């Protein structure tokens, strides 16, 4: 019989605790650790403090009943099967608590091979949940199932519709989902209610049951609520994080440990409806004769790292969220409001903690040197973009604004010499009235004031990346890689259909694309080329390995300027604190972690964290875009039947995609409404061509189209040529009568064998 190795008695050190947790065959809690090392009395109290310190440092996670290595898996936990590989079930932790911003480990389940059915649980399938005992090996984790658990179903969101027979149906709010689902239990819901539902049984035929009423789907704020639920965006802060944020907000600023910049006329220039204020800027001519014509500039950024410490409850929630999400009617913040909208926000006239980036800029717009400090600032003024621009234009601007514009002009000169990618694509803006109703939807105006702030931010971001590189410190880079050859070939083929050439043998630079766009004189064609160039680009991401920023034509680039709303920037701040010795005195409140710099946990898991926040950024972009689409559809729902000037933005074999000129609003023109003939799709040329008449439809074509449908719930629009009016029949509910069975594709078949989908004309009932 193997003997348990003898351990030293007395209070263990951190390494001994970690080894005990790693080697224990059973869950290792505070009681088990104390017993293993023979601790009594005051030693147990000291152990409790040691375990808290280890948790704050990111070494362990769990609670007093069972600890495990941070980033590891508890000895006994619930796992969810995500795949079946080579006959074995592969699972992940069902509730990945150690660090939701890190991807969970994939665990191979070793099922029992005992004799007789009584010794075996049913074969595991994808989606099953099991209670299992885990072990860490040299090649990863293994788990031994102990008990199969009841299935937990994901909720479904939709709108209740009632057919002619009185049966309820759940209409989808996702335009990619075409079929409705039968409702087995309305749960008190009525026709037209926006609801959450869950499967009523194991079989899809069992339908769904309503579990939560969300109200009127067309009411103000419903569109963003739909996006929040659809994309599973965390929007409720845990009580622990809120409590901790309240404590952190009261941290005193150590004036003797910070650079005092309150005398400088630093200004914030932001959108008129900004919810938070990350940044503020200042500039003045450099009086150093060696830098004649140059500038001294300052970018002050909210010192979020002072309030949000590594390993804290607020930090864990911020990592999980990754970024704030902005909707026309609300913001889902990365940080609790007491931090994001109050003490961290650089409001006018308030003394605030800031990270200051001091830069010396020469007459050619090159940043010659920089330094970073922790400072106290008092913003002289927070100005809306439009107001700042108006003061410059009418000559009423004070000197501090004039200096900003003059400094920007030299920075802009350096930008033009660099020649980054210049895509002037319109951005839609939703304006709401005081009751949350749509007052206006317009294209956002691009002012010089926007460009001024943008250039100062870019300069500070470059300085942050290079400052960390100078110290060989970890960097969270903002990476934008050059287009792949596959996308370039696709772009070349597309341009060839317009009698334009893209030579692939040359070095691909942003300048090449800029020249391509400038060579197009026709504005409609230019917009089309611009869109195709955008589609050829790779998606930017965060990562610890530098691959440059192709779009900005920069070799090193990090995000430093928005730590209130981006976790990437918070990590950059922490790295600067660590690299340049900017730590502040230890907080007196023991509940606040001592260190505000980059932790060992941050350093060790940087690649995983950057992968995760890149995903949350994409999630936010999709949610924001979906919500804008719903607002646009709601705005247009009162204009169904009207004819608009549109431009074709895409061609597929099933129809055209078109957008309303000067407004936005993208919709589908089904191929079935294009004419009384068969159309063939030329994939290479991206053209639909009539078989009989030779009529062609291609991207860039201008067309007058009638708006046939506008569905605010899904954001979907449908158009048809005016001469074929009526081919798309708007529907506000399910076809009358008893719906037919589902066909093989899962669509509900109506009277004519078509999918009996819920379609809305957008008209309120």
N, C-alpha and C positions, 0 to 999 in steps of 0.2 A: 504493500500500500504506500502510495507516494505521500511524503510528509510535506506539510506547508512550511515554506522557508521561514525561519525565525526573523522577526523584524525588530529593530531597535525600539525601546520604549521611550516615552517622552514626546513632547511636541515635535511633529515631523516638519521638514522643510517642504517647499513647493514641489521639488522633484520627487520626494518620497510619496507625497499625496498623489501626484500624477501617476506614478508607477503602480500604487495600490489600486487606483481607479481602473487603470488599463488592464491589470492582471486579474481583477476580481471576477469570479464566475457568476456572481449575483449582483444585483443593484447595490452600488456603494454610496450610502448616504452618510450624514454626519455621525449617526450612531455607530455605523459599521467602522468608519475611520477611527473614531475615538476608541472603540473596543480593540481594534487591531493594534493600536499603538499604546494601549494601556493608559489612556488619559483619564484624569479625574479632576473634580473641582475646577480650580482656576484654569487648568490646562484646556478644559472643554470650552471655556469662554474664549481663550486665546485661539483655539481651533476655529471657532465661529468667525472671528475677525479675519483669520488667515484665509478661510474659504471665501469670504466676501471680497477680500483683496484680489484673490485669484480670479473671481468672476469679473471684477472690474477691469482686470488686465486682459480679459479675453482668453484665459487659460482653460476655464471650465464653464459648464453651463448646467442647468437643472435646478433642483431645489434641495432642501436639507434631507429629503428622503432618498434621493438618487442623483448623484452627480455623474457627469461624463465629460470627456474632453471637448472643448469648444470646437464646433464644426464636426463633432463626432455624433454617434448615435447612442441613445440609452440602451442599457443591457436588455431591458424588456420594454417593448414599445409596439405601437400599432403601425403596420405597414400596409401600403396599397399597391396592388399588382398593376404594373404599367405595361408589361410585355411578357410574351412567352418565347424564350430563345433556347433552341436545341432541347426542347422538352422541359426546361426549368423555368419557373416563374421568376421574373425580375420585378423587384418592388422598390418603392421609395417610402420614407417616413410619411405617414398620413398627415401629420401636422408638423411641418419643418420649423420648429421653434428656435433652435440654436442661432440661426441667422437666415431669416427669410430672404435676404438679398443674395445669398449664396445658393447655387443649385444643389439640390439634395443628392446624396450618394445613391448609386444604383446597387441594390443588395440582392444577391442570389439566394432564393429560398430553397432549402434542402428539405424536401417533404419526407415524412416517415415512410419506411419500407417494411413496417412490421407485418406479420401474417394476420390475415383475417380482416374483414371490412371494419370491424369494430375498432381496430387500431389505426385506421386511416380516415382522415377527413376527405370530403369530396375533392376531386381534382380542381386545382385553382385556375381561375380564368382572369382575363384582363378586367380590372375594375374591382375585384374582390378585396376585402379588407381582412387582415388577420392580426391577432395578437401573437407576437413572436419574440423569441430570445435571440439576441444578436451577438456576434463575436467578430472582432477585427483581426484580419489576417494580413500577411505581408502583401497580398494582392488585392485587398479590399475587404468588404464586409460579407459575411454569410449570416443567414438567419434560419432558425428552426421554428416552424409554425407551432403554436400551442392551441389556438382556438380560432375558428372562422367567425367573423363578426357580421352583424346585419349590414346590409348595403345602405349607404348614404347617397341619396340622389341629388344631383345639381338642380338648382331651381331654374325654371323657365319663365321668361317675361313675355307678356303679350296682352292683347286686348280681347275682352269677352265679346263674342258675337252670338246671337241667337237666331237659328234658322226658322223656317216656316213651321216646322213640327215642334218647336219649343226646345230643341236640343242646343246645348251650349258648345261653342267652339273657341279655341284659343288662337287668335289671329297673330301671326308673327310681327315683331317690330324690327326685324332684321331683313333688309331687302335681299339678302342672299338666300333666305329661307322662303320657299314658295308655298309650302303646304301648311294648312291649319291642322290643329290637333283637337280631337274630341275631348270635352270636359266631362269627367265622370262625377265630380262633386264641385258645384259652384261655390260652396263655402260662403254663401251670402252675397256673392258678387252679382252685379246686374249688367245688362247690356251696355257696352261702351266703357266699362271700368278697365283701367290699367291694373294688372295683377301679377303677382308671382305665383307660380304653380310648380308642382313636382309630380313625377310619374305616380299614377295610382296603383300600379302593379308592375310585375316583372316584364310582362308582355306589352309591346307598343299598343296593342289593341285595347289595353285597359284604359288608355287615355291618361288624363292628368286630373289632379285635384287642386283647387285654389287654396293657397296657404296664407296669402297676404294681399290686402287691398291697398293699392297705391294711389287711387283716386282717378281724376280726369286726365286722360292721356294728352289732351289738347290744352291743359291749363299751363300758365306760366311756370317755368322751372321743371316741367315734366320731361322736356327734351334732354336736358343734361342728366336728369335722374335716370333716364333710359340708358344713356351712354355709360354712366357710372356702374349700373348693374350689368349691362351687357359685357363690359370689358373688365369686370371684377376689380374695380379700383377701390382700395381701402379709403373710407371717408369718415370713419368714426375712430377717434383716438382712444386707446386704452386709458383707464382711469389713472394707472401708474404713470403714464407718460404726461398726462395733464397735470397731475400733482407735482411731478418733478420739474415740469416747465415753469410752474408758478414759483417754485423755489429758486430755480436758475435765474429767472427774470429779476430777482432781487439781489443778484451778485453785485457787490460794490465795484466800481471802477477804480483801480489803483492808479491815481493820477501821477504819482512819482515814478511809475513803471511804464507809462505810456507817453508817446510824443504828443504834446499839446498843439493841436492845429486849429483851435477854435477861433483864432483871430483871422484866419484866411477866409475870403468870401467864396467858399465852396458851394456850388449849386447842383441841385438835382434836376434833370430834365427828363420827364416821364410822360406816359400817356395820361390824359386828363382823368381817366377812371382807374388809375393804377391802384392795386390793393396793397402793394408793398413797395418799398424803395430800397433796392440793393445798393445802388451806386450813386456817386456824386463826383463832379470833376472841377478842376481849377487849372489855370495856366497863366503865365506871365512871361514877357520877354526875358531872355537870359542876359544878365548884366556882365557875364564873363566875356572879356574881349576875345578869348580863344574860341568862343562859340557865337560869334557875331551873326545876327539874324536868326539865332536859334531860340529855343524855348525851354522853360522849366514847366513841367506838367505834373499834376497829381490826380490819381484816381483813387478815391476812398470807397472802400467796400465794407459792408456790414460785417463785423467780426463775429460771425455765427459760431465759430469754433470755440470762442470763449464761453458761450452759453450751452452748447451742445457737445458734451464730452464723450470720447470713445467708450463704448460699453454701457452707456446709460440707457434708460428706457426710451428717452426721446430719440437717442441715436439709433436704437434698434428699429423704431418705427420709421424714422427717416430713411434708413437703408431699405426697408421693406417697400416704401413708397417710391423712392428713387428720385422723385421730382414732384413739383406742384403741377396740377392740371387746371387749365384756365378755360372756363366756359363763358358765354355772353352774360349769364345771369349769376354765376357763382365761381368760386375758386375752391378746389380741393387742395389745401396746402400741404406741403411736405412737413411743416413744423406747426405745432399748436399756435393759435392766434396770438396768445400773449407774447410769443417770440416773433412770429412772422410779421404781424401787423403792428406790433408795439415796440418792445425794447430793441429788437434787431433792425427795425426799419428806420432808415435815415430820414426822419421827418424834420420839417423846418423848425429851427429854433431850439431843438432839443440836443443836449449833450449825449453823444452816442459813442459806443465802442466801435472802432473801425480798424481794418487792415489797410494800410496806406502804401500805394505803389508810387514812389517818386521817380520821375523819368527826366532825363536830359535829352532834348531833341534838337538835332542840328537843322540848318537852314534847308536841307534837302529832304527833311522829314524822316531821317533815320534816327532811331532811338540809340543813343550812344552809350548810355549807362543807366542803371536803375538801382534802387534799394527798396527794401520792404521793412515797414515798422508796424508795431501796434500803436494805435493813436486814439486820442479823443477828438472828435470833430463836432462842430455845431453848424449844421447846414444853414447858410444864409437865406436860401430861397429854394423852394421846389416849384418848378415851372412846367406847365404843359408844353408839349412840342409846338403846338400851334401858336401859343403865346410868345414863346421864345423866338420863333421865326418871325412873328409879326413885329416884335421890337427891333430885330435886326433889319427887317425890310423898311420900316418907317423911320429908322435912325434914332429911336428913343432908347436903345439898349445902353445899359451902364457898361463901364470899362471891362468888368469881369466877364460879361457876355461877349463883348467884342474881342477880348483876348482869346476866348475859346474858339471863335470862328476863325481868327487869324492863325492860331495854332493848327486847327483842323486843315486849313488850306495847304500847309506844308506837309502834313501827314497824308493828305489826299494826293499830293504830288508824288510821294513815295509809293502810294497805292497804284497810281497809274503807271509808274515805271515797272512795278511788279506785274501789273496786268492780270489780276485775278479774274475768275469766271464772272461774267456780268450778265445775269439773267434777270431782266426787269419784268417779273411776272406779277400780275395783280393779286392782291390779297383782299378777300371779302371781310367786311366789318358789319356786325350786327349791333344796332343801336336799340336799346329798350327804353320804354317810358318808365315812370315811377311805379307803375303797377306790374312791371315785368313783361308788358306786351311789346310786340315788335313795332318800333317807331320808324325804322329805316334800315335798309340793307344797301350798302354802297361799297365801292372799291376804296380801300384805304389809300389816302394820299401820301406820297413819299416826298418828304421835305428835306431840305438841307439839315435841319435840326436833327432828324433821325440819323443822318450820315455823320454829323459831328460826334454824337454819342457813340455810334458804332465804331468809328475810328479810334477814339480814346479807349474803348473796351478791347478792341483787337490789339492795340499796343500793349496794354496791361497784361493781356492773356499771353502774348509772346514773351514779355518780360518774366512772367511767372514761370513759364516752361524753361526758359534759359537760366533763370536763377537757380532752379532746382537741379538742372543738369550740371551747373557749375559746382554744386556740392555733391554730385553723384548720388542725389537723393531720389527716392521713388517719385515718379511723375504719372499722373492720370492724364494722358494725352487725349486731345480731341483729334481723332484720326479720320481723314477723308482720302481714301486711296484713289489712284487714277482709274479710269474706266477699264473694265475687262475687255479683252480682245473680242469676246463673243458679242458684247454690247456695241463695240465699235463697228464690227462687221454688220450688225443689224442697222446701225445708223447709216453706214455707207450705202447699204442696199436701199434704204428708205430715201436718202438724198438723191440716189440715182434716178428714182422715179420722178424727181423734180428737175432733172438735167443738171444736177449739182454733184461735184466730186469731193470725196474725202479720201486723200491718199494715206494709207495705213503704214507706209514704209518710213514715215517721218516720226520724230519725237512728238508725242502727244502732250500738249501743254494747254492751260486755260486760254492762252493767247490764240491758239488755233481755232478754238470754238468761238471766241469773240470776233475774230475776223470773218468767220463763216456767217455769223449773225449780221455783222455790219454790211456784208455784201448783198444782203437782201433788202431791196427798196420797198417792196409792197408790204404794208403793215400787217395785213392778214397772214401773208406767207411768213413774215418775220416771226410773228407770234407762234406759228406752227413749228418753225424750225427751232425756236427757243424751247418749246415743250419737248420736242424730240431730243434735243441736247440734254435737257434735264433728265429725261428717262434713261439716257445712256450713262448717267453718273451712278457711282456706287453710293450706298447709304453710309453717312458718317456714323462713327461709333466711338466709344470710350475704350481705352486700353493702356496697359503699362509699357507697351513697346511702341516706339516712335516709327511711324511710316509717313509722316508729313501730312500737310493739309493741302490737297490738290486744288480744291476750289478757291482757297485764299492765296494760293501760290506761296505757302510758308513752309519752312523746313521743320519748325518746332512750334506747336500750338497746344495750349491747355485752356480749360475753362476755369477762370479765377473770379469772375465778376458777378456771379449770381448765387451765392451760397444759401440764400433764403429759400430758393426754389429748385436748386440742383444739388444733389448729393456729390456729384463729381467735383464741384467747386469747393465744397466743404473739405473733401479729401486733399485738394490742392492747398488749401489754407493750413490744414494740419501739417502737411509736409513742409511748408514754409516755416511754421512755428518750430518744428523739430530741427530743420536744417540750419536755421539762423538764430537759434537760441532765444526765441521770443516768448517763452513760457512765462505766465503770470504767477503771482503768489498763490499758494495752495488755498482753496476755499475753506472757510471755517466750518461750513456745513458738511458734515461727514457723509451725507447722502450724495453729494456731488463728487464725481471722480476727480482726482487730483490733477491729472494731466490733460491738456487740451491739444497736444501735438499728435502726430501719427503714432498709433499704437502698434505693438508687435502683431496683433491680430490683423490690423489694416495692411501692414506690410506683407504678411504671409499670404493673405487672401486677395490681393489686389486684382489679379486677373479674373477671379470669380466674381468679385464685386462689380468690376467694370462691365463684365458680360451681362450681369443682372440689371444694372442701371441703364445699359443700352436698350435692353428689352422693355423696361418700364417707360423709357422715353418714347419708344415706338408705340407702346400701348396708349400713352397720353396723346400722341399725335393722331392716332386713329380715332380716339374718343372725341377729341376736339373737332376733327374733320366731320365725323358722323353727326355731331350736334349742329354744326353750321349747316350741314345739308338738310337737317330737319327744320331748322329755322327758315331756311330759304324756301323749302317746300311749303311750310306754313304760310309764308308771305305770299307765295304764288298761288295758294289754294283758292284765293278769291279772284284769281285771274284766269281760271280754267276756261278755255274757249277762245282766249285772245291769241293773236298771232304776233310772233316775235322774230326779230332778226337774230339768226344764230350762226354759229360756225361749227363745222364738223371737227371733232377732236379725236375721233377714233373710228375705225371700221372693223367689224367682225362679220363672220358669216351669218350671224343671226340679226344683224342690223347695224345702225350707226349710233355713235354717241355724239351729242351736240350740246353746246353751251350757249346761253343767251348772251349776246354781245353787250359789253359795258356793265354787266350785272353779275354774271356767274349763274349758276344753276345748271347742273349737268343732268341730262336725261337721255333716255333711249328712244330711238326711232326703230321699231321692229321692222324687219325686212318685209313682213307681210303687208305693210301699209305703203310701200314704196311704188307700187304699180301692179298692173294686171299682167305680170309676166314672171318668169323664174329668173332669179339673180344668182350669179356665180361669184364666189369670193376668190380673189387673187391674193394669196398670202404674201408673196414677195412684194408686190406693189401696194398691198393693203387697199384694195379697190373692190367695190361691189359693182358688177357689170351685168346689165340686163341682157338676157339671152336673145330676145327678139329685136329690141330697139338699139342695143349697144349703149344705153344710158349708163353713165358711170358716176359713182359716188366715192369720193376720196377725202382724206383728212385735209382740212383747210378750206373746203368748199363753204361758201356762204349760202344759207338757205333761209327762206321764210317758212317757219314752222308754227303750227297751232299747238298750244299746250292742251293735251288731252287728259292728263291725270297729274295730280300733285298730292302725294301722300306724306303728311307731316310725321306720321308714326315711323316710317322707314326712311324718309328723306328721298324717296324715289320719285322721279319725274318721267313722264312719257310724252313724246311729241308725235305729230303726224303732219304730212303735207296738207295744206288747206284744201287742195283739190280732192283729197281722199278723206275728208272729214267724216267722222262717225265710225271709221273702221276699228278704232279703239273705243270700247264701250266702258265708260266709268262705272264702277260698281261700289256701292257703299256697304255691302254686307254679303252674306253667303247666298248662293242661289236658293230660291224657295224650294221646299220639298225635302224629302229625306236624302241626304248625301249618299253617294255610292261608296263601295268598298275602296280601300287603297289599292292602287295598281302596283306594279313591280318596282316603280321608282319611289314609292312612298307618297306620291301625290294623291290627294283626294279627287276622285273623278266626279264631275258634275253631269248635268243632263246631256251635254254633247260630247262627253268623253274627255273634255278639257280639264286641266287642274282647276278645281273649284276653290280658288284662292280668295282671300279677303282682299278686296281692292277698294280704295277710297278715292273719291273725287276731290277730297279735301274740304268739302262743304260741311259746315257744322250742322248738326241736326237739332 
